[in-house]
Amino acid sequence: MDALVAENVEKRYDETVALDGVSLSVAEGEVFALVGPNGAGKTTLVRALTGTTAPTAGNVTVFGESPAAVDESRLGVLPQSFAPPARLTARELVTYYAGLYDRSRDPDDVLSTVGVAAAAETRYENLSGGQQRRTCLGATLVNDPDVLFLDEPTTGIDPAGRRTVQERINDLADGGATVFLTTHDMAEAERVADRVGFLADGRLEAVGSPSALVRDHGGERRLVVETDAGTDGSDATAADTAAGVLSELDYAARTDDDELVVFGVEPDDIGDIVGALESAGVAYSELTWTEPDLEDVYLELTDGRDARAPAAAVAGGEH
Amino acid sequence: MGTATRINAEAGAAWRSFVRRRTAVFFTFFFPVILIVIFGALVRTDPTGTGLFTEPAGYYVPGYLAVVVLFTPLSRVGSTVARHREGNRFEKLATTPLSRAEWLAAHTLVNVGIIGVASVLLLALILLITDAQFGFSLWLVPLLVFGVTLFCGIGAALGRIADSQDGVIAASNSIALPMLFLAETFVTPDLLPEYVLPLVDLLPLTYFSRGVRAATYYGRSPAVDLAILAALAIASFAVGAYAIPQTD
């Protein structure tokens, strides 16, 4: 059964279109990450799904019911930029939110789960940014929800804190909870999500597993060659020379000052390319081979592709 | 049980948050105290004629209490609503079982507690500083409770309308200051222009003033004024609860 369903959801604020016909479904127990630029409509979609904003058009259901009809004890919501009462201690905060439900988890157990047990007696205002966000996550988990909405749960947290939150998200999913999160961190989406949705200008541009999205939208594997100065005294740079050499080997390449980006390079091809460059006397200082990832998908789907994709400066054909 | 538990949780968090804001606690009590010191000193000069502060000191007891009953809930609840909105706390609370009415009931309880303590201190101070002759009456309890409830409701509505804590403070001062002096607190009706008198009857604080004065100064039953105050408080609470933002 689908835990969350959005069908042709539109949300307009006067002339501004925040959501433009968004349709998606999230299965029970699935971790779904929604990514997109600032202002893409991520928070509006979370609010539509949690019933804290009414869509202008379309339909939203949570466990088959409208959000307003769902038993609140099944929901756990961590809003974006959430600022709870700052003068309460971490334990008092979690206890406070626990008190809003008829049945709740032991606050100390929740604090242990999110790794803030040692700071339970510290006021929220005196916790580190990471501890604050994890305490907020604790307040979201205290009713043992069936579905969690986490709006940028790791924003402002250091890498170790991010990893802790991500591990908790994975634990929750392993325990059967459905997780709907928004993030700007592509590595986070790739690490925790079963599926990722890309939202841009209020439209859901693509949805799929991280691997499928990378395959379909991430572009080719590439080798970046940092070349040294020109080799033969001509006006051509080393990168231009290298591009010419590689075009004979049928590699698509793009030059950018002293950088050469070669597309469609498999690991086994690297030796051949290096050999060809050295044969042509091209001096280079660094070789970097990269696989496309969700960041490339993001750039592709959000008009950021100019930074990576082959364009006018391409030399040679497709490989 | 569920409602009581939720109100208790919300009120507990609100109370702890308040008592740990030392500046807020200090000024909550300092403001009415300084007003008593100033006005009490004016009353003790025993001015003659028909001008300001010519009534016996006990006449002004409702005015002193009105300062805390009016200003404190209006600005506190209003700014709390603004603070909650700025921190996306209502977005979180909207997805919990806590209803808007329960939220406002919890914060009203906290204000009743704060203003109850402040009122006891003020009455003691009035006795010490102003030599006022007045009677303690149990009617004061419901008058204070309904008075606080009334202005908590209006404060919640202000918090909804104003877009920031600064805006709430400015709006609450704009409403409260004129009301304080027009609602038969420190200025007797015969000193007011005749065209203002109909407005006096429309001000909710007037019924608090009349009720407190009836109970403590004239020794009469304030039942009618209390009934009007209670009706206004219930209406204000309903409007305030409805005004609390849970969605955009």
Interface residues (C-beta under 8 A of the other chain):
Chain A: R47 T50 G51 T52 T53 A54 E72 S73 L75 G76 V77 L78 P79 Q80 S81 F82 A83 P84 P85 A86 R87 L88 E92 L93 T95 Y96 Y97 A98 G99 L100 Y101 D102 R123 A139 N143 F149
Chain B: M1 G2 T5 R6 N8 A9 E10 G12 A13 A14 R16 S17 R20 R21 E86 G87 N88 R89 E91 K92 L93 A94 T95 T96 P97 L98 Q246 T247 D248
